Amino acid sequence: MGAASCSSSSAKHLFLLCLLLGFCFAFAASQQEQQQSDSCSSAGVAVAHLVPFNSSAFRCLTVWKQEDFVLRYKNTGESQWSFILSAPDKGSYVAVGFSGKGLMVGSSAVVAWSSGGKGTVKQYYLTGKSPDECYPDKGRLTLVKNKAVAVSRSGRLYLAFQLSTDLPQPHLIYAVGPEGNLPPSDATLPMHRSMHSHAFNYTSGMASSSGGSGGGGFPPERKHGLLAMMAWGVLMPLGMMAARYFRRVDPYWFYAHMAIQAVAFTVGIASVVLGFRLNEDGLKNVDVHRALGIAILAMASLQVMAFLARPDKTSKVRRFWNWYHHYIGRAAILVAIGNIFLGLHIAQEVSAYIVSYGVFVAVWVIAVAAFEMNRCYSDED
């Protein structure tokens, strides 16, 4: 009877672990497949033959990670700068503005969209934040004549243009329009769906973000992600393993379990605090990610309170306390792993982070499965 119960319990654990492992591999594979066709690692811009100027040897960087904006630029002549902006074509406009102080109001922007295979490029002067205060065919930028084009290819929109200036203004502002909502015939811009800005050093090619993910430095959302991954996604699962599979090393398993989970809880709180301070412009599904993060913190806090209210081993309620402690902990780990992958997806992190964490989860799942089998056979013996 005990062997049958053990086999049934082990089978359930293995089934859940296999599902989790399959999810990890499927997610990592989907992320690889979803990589956009344009990146700075490619040899050059995909529509180089359609750009009305030589686009070779341009500097390239991802300037807005959440919306997959890729910017190429180069000083192509005396008082002449060339730009190529690439972004997913979602039936909306994309825009890049130039500002002296990083403010939208008072800046000039180059806006592009594509409809029916025809690209449109216009300059706008942004005197306010409402659509009727963004004037088409006006602005302070000197666009080189016949050197601006918008091309839609392979699901991406490319905006290429040249400016006549000694040095472009030091703040760049990006915007993307609502999906499936192009400007009408009078070129009035619909209210942007999201926007992003940063200070830009044209010499070094470094972007200094004031509240999002720029191209330089170590962005705060990556700090948040790494702290959360280490706390909820690495330390907490390892702490669970110390308590479940190393009880023969008594009492050291208990001390290891407590130390690991205490560090995980502390680092996890730091990640939550940092997460609430992030700028959410351009982030998709952030409400779900935040809700899951709060749920994980709540479950971890319940575990801390459970430890403080732990009954004696001889108490009749100790069995119920064990059930509570075990299943809340397991739920927190599973939700944490899923939320970490969701966070990586929201932040559009590089595939190296996704694959690395996927490998850790896969190894952890295999290790847990092996320990569970060992426990089962040991109990049968």
MOTAVEN-V718996 format. One record per run of one state. SS is the DSSP state (A for helix, B for strand, O for the rest). FROM is the first residue (numbers start at 0). TO is the last residue. Records with the same first field share a line. If there is no record, write none. Layout:
SS = FROM-TO ; FROM-TO
This chain:
O = 0-0 ; 33-46 ; 50-57 ; 67-67 ; 77-78 ; 88-92 ; 99-105 ; 115-116 ; 126-129 ; 136-141 ; 143-147 ; 153-154 ; 164-169 ; 177-190 ; 201-204 ; 209-218 ; 245-250 ; 276-284 ; 308-316 ; 346-349 ; 380-380
A = 1-32 ; 47-49 ; 64-66 ; 130-132 ; 219-244 ; 251-275 ; 285-307 ; 317-345 ; 350-379
B = 58-63 ; 68-76 ; 79-87 ; 93-98 ; 106-114 ; 117-125 ; 133-135 ; 142-142 ; 148-152 ; 155-163 ; 170-176 ; 191-200 ; 205-208
